[in-house]
Amino acid sequence: MKVKIKDIAKVAGVSPTAVSQVLNDRPCRLAEATKEKILRVAREMKFQDQELISADRFGNIKTVGLIIPEPISFFLDLSYKITQELYKKGYTVFQCTVGNDLDCCYKALESLTCKNVDGIIVIPPCTGKKDTKLPKMLKALQNSGVPMILVDRAVYSVFCDFVTTDNKLGGKIATESLIHCGHRKIGCIMGKKDAYTVRKRMDGYKQALVSCDISYDEKLVYYGEFTRNTGEMGAEDLIPKGVTAIFAGNDEIAVGIYEYAKKEKIKIPEELSVVGFDNTSICDFLTPPLSSVEQNTEQLAEKIVEVMLSDMEKTEEEDAPSNYYYTPVLKERASVGKMIL
């Protein structure tokens, strides 16, 4: 059986990253005794991956794989900031944009693993259907010794470090902002019903309604994609039902609501109030500017990189996985008006 870096790491009692650094003669802070131990274990285990050992002829290349789903504004902004943060730390990022195509995600994971990246950051696709292969692949990736973290979306039964915004709180503060302006019939337009972020934002939406003695009405909720088209279709479905305000699952959906309102000559915020989610740059360019729940991509990126680099230094016996939740805030603009009774 071929000896892998993770096998050497386990016997030597160090991280796979430490083994890679020593075998490639990269600068590191390991004690000389530890370096000698790693080399001795590699010799004893007859580690023969010459291509990896000689990789230093190309320079001290340190790489991280990054998988992102659909290329919407939030993920593009977050991935850019992650890339910049990793670059500051001396890492090159291999980014794979997989959309909501699970097969594409599987191939990306396999490719990044074959490229011997030092770690992998995964923002999982959102398909709305039950999938067992992705959890199995992610678990296999963990077992191979490659450090991995999940971002934004959790995956059932996969336990690793997880960094995300508190989506439930975000949904709650978005809905409360509409309630505080006198709105009682508040619609909600979201992405796929079974998606992790959708479920959490919906929990916040429902909690805000219940806390203000407003009955939850599933007829006022429209599910689709995190796209402008879903925003238009959702607005077409909900506005005739008498909603005076809509909580949009993200800013792309909100843009679709604006487009429908413009086509139907519905004034925002005089006749319809709208709150988005993500606080992307498009918010300031809409007329009127869009109120939106902010996920601070700069802080998220910094934490993601911090956790990723920390995981690279862990041995298998170290700390259990942790969840890191960031508190969202509402950026108020002019898209919400007071309800005139």
N, C-alpha and C positions, 0 to 999 in steps of 0.2 A: 504493500500500500504506500502511495506517495505521501511523504511527510510534508505537512503544511506549516505555515508560520504559526498558526494557532496552536498546533501540537507542541512546537518548541516553547511557545509562551506559557503553556500550561505546566510543562515540566520545569521550566526555569522560574515560574512564579512571577512573571512580569506580563505586561500588556503586549498584544500583537504588534502595536505600533513601536514599542521599544525594541522588539526583535527585528522589525523591518529597518529601523534606524541603524542598529548595530551591524546587520548583515550588509547594508548598503554604505556603511561608513559615513553616515550623516552626523552632523553635529547634534549632540544631545547632552542632557545634564545627568546622565547615569554615571554611577561610580564605576571606576575601572574594574573593580572586582565583579560588579554585575555584568559588565560588558564581556569579561572573560568567561563568566559562567554561561552566558548566552551562546558564545562561540563554541564553548566546550560541549554544551548540550546539542548544538547543531551538528557538530562533528560526530558525536556519539550516535545521534539519530540518523546519520548519513544523509543529511539534507543536501540535495543535489540541484536545486533550482538555480542553475548558473545564470540564466537570463535575468532573474531578479537580483542576484548578488552583484552582477556587473552593471546594474542600471545606473550606478553613480557616474558612469562615463558620460551620461547625458546631463549631469548636474544633479543637484539635490531637489528632485522633483517630488513634491508633496501634493496629493490630489484628494478632492472630496467629490463624490457624486451627488447630484441634486435632481430629484424628480419632482416636476410640478405638473398639475393637471391642466385644465383649460386655461388658455392665455388671457384671462381677464385682468383688468387693471391692477387689482390688489395683488395677485400672484406675481405679476410682472414686476411690480414695485418691490415686493418682498424678496423675490429672487435676486433682483439687482443689488439690493442692500446686503443680502447674505453673501453674494459674490464679492462685494467690496470689502466686507468685514474679513472674509477668509483670505483675500489677497493681502490685507494688512498683516496677516499672521503667516504669510509665506506659502499659502495654498492656492493651487489652480483648481477651478471648478469645472467639472464635466456636467453640463445641464442637459437633461432630457425632458422635453415637453411632450407628455403622453396623451393629453386631452382626457376624455372619459373612456378611453379604449383600454380595457384590461389586458388584452393581448399585447398591446404596445408597452404597457407598464411591465409585464412579465419579461419581455425581451430587454427592456432597459435595465431592469434589475440584474438579469443574467450578464448583460454586457459590462455593466459597471463592476460586477464581481470579478469577471474575467480580466478586467483591466487592473486588478489589484489596487483599487482606490483605498485610501487610508480610512475612509468612513463614508457613510451614505445618509443623506437627509431626504426623507420621503414625505411629500404631501400627496396622499393617496387620491386616486381618481374617485369620482362620485358617479356611480352608474344607476343607483336606485334598485339594483337587483342583488339577490343573495349570491355571494361568491365565497367559495372555500379555498380556491387556489391561491389567492393573494395572501391570506393569513399563513398558509403553509409555506409559501415562498419566503415571506418575511421571517418566519421562525427558522427556516433553513439558513437564511442569511445570518441571523443571530448566532446560530450554532456553528457557522463557519468561522466565527471569530471576528467578522468585520463589524466595527462599531456602527450602530444605526440609531437614528432618532426619528420619531414621527412629529409632524408639524401640522397644526390647524385641524386635522381630522384624525380621530382615533380609528383603529381597526380592531374589530372584535377578537378577543382572545390573544392579541399580540401585546406583550408586556415589555415596553422599553421606555426610555425617557420621552416625554411628550410635552411639546411647547405649543400653547394656543392662547387665544383671547378668551375671556369668560363670556362666551356667546349667549348664555342664558341671561346674564346681567345686561348685556347689550340689547337683547330683545325687550327686556323689561323697561330700560330707560327710554328706548325709542317709543314704546307704546305709552308710557307714562307722560311723555312730553306732549302727546296728542290729547290724552285724557285731561291734562291740566289746562288745556286750552278749550275745554268744554265739549270735546268730541266724545260721543257715546257709541256711535256705529262706526267701528274702525275695521277696515278690511286689511288683509295681509296677503302679500304675494311672495312666494318662496320658490326655491329650487326644488330638487327631488325630495320627496317626502321622507325617505329613509336615510338621507344624508345626515351625518353626525352634526354638522353646523346648523342644518335646517331644524333638526329635532331640538337642539338646545335653544335656538332663537325663538322657536315656537313655544317652548316651555316658558321663556321669559314673557312673551306676548300674553300667554294665558294667565300667568301669575299676575301681571299688571291689571288685567281685566278683572280677575276675581277679587283682588285687593281693593278695587274701587266699586265693587258690587255691580259689575257689568257681566252679563251672561256670555259665555263663549258660544259662538255660533259657527259651526264648521262650514256653513254655506258662505261665510264671508272670508274663507281662506281659499287661495288658488295656488296650486303647485305646478311647477314646470321645470325650467332651467334657470340658471343665473344669467339670463340674457335679456336684451332689450325686447326681443319678440315676446318673451313670456310676460314682460311688463305691459306691453300693449294688449295682449290677449287677456291678461288678468284684469286690467282696468276695464276692458270691454265687458267682462263678466260681472265685475263687482259694482261698478258705478250705477248701473240700472237697478241694483238692489238697495240703493239709497245710502251707501257709505259716504261719509263726509271727509274721511281721512284714510290714508293707506300707509301701512308700514311695509316698505319694500325690503326684501331679503338682502339686496346689495344695491350698489349705485347703478349698475347696468340695468337692473330691473326698473329702478326709478326713472332712468332716461326713457324707457319704453312707456312708462306712465305719462311722462311729460309729452311724448310724441302723440299719444292717444288724446290727451287733453287738448293739445293744440289743434288736432284734426277735428275734434268735436266742439271746439270753441268753449272749453271749460276753463275757467280762470283759476290759476294757482297763485296764492293760497285762498283767494276770496270764496271760491266754490269747492275747492278740494285741497286738503293739506296732505303733504307727502314728507316722509322721513326715510332716508336711505341707510345703508350700512357699508362701512369701509372708509368713508371720508376720502375718496380718491380725488385726484386733481380736477376731475370733470365737474365736481360739485360747484366750484366757483364760476364755471363757464355756462351753467344753465341759467335760464331766466324764468322765475327768480332763482337765485342761488339755493342749492339744496342743503337742508339740515341733514346731518348724517352722523352715525355712530363711528367714532374713530378707532381703528386698530392701529396702534403706533408701530408702523413697520420698522422704524429705526431701532426701537427698543426690542422688538421681537427678534430682529436679525441679530442684534448683539447677544441676546440670551441664547438663541439657537446656536450660534458659533461657540459661545462659552460652554454650553452643554456638550456640543459635539467634540470639542477639543478635550474636555474633561473625560469623556467616555473613551477617547483614544488612549488615555493613560491608565484606565482601570484594568485590573486583573479580574478574572472571572469570579473571584470570591468577594469582590468589593460590593459597595452599596446596591440596594435594590433600586429598580427604576423609580423615577419621580415624575410627577406632573407639575408643570409650571404654567400658571394662569395669569394673564395680564388683564388689568382692569380697564375696560373701555370707557370712553367719555363721549358725550354728545356735543358735537359742534353745531351750534344753532345758527341758522341763517334765515332766509326770508320765505321758506317754503311752507311754513306752518302758520296758520291764522287762527284767531279766536273764533269759536263757534258762536254765531249770533242767534239767540233764541227768540 
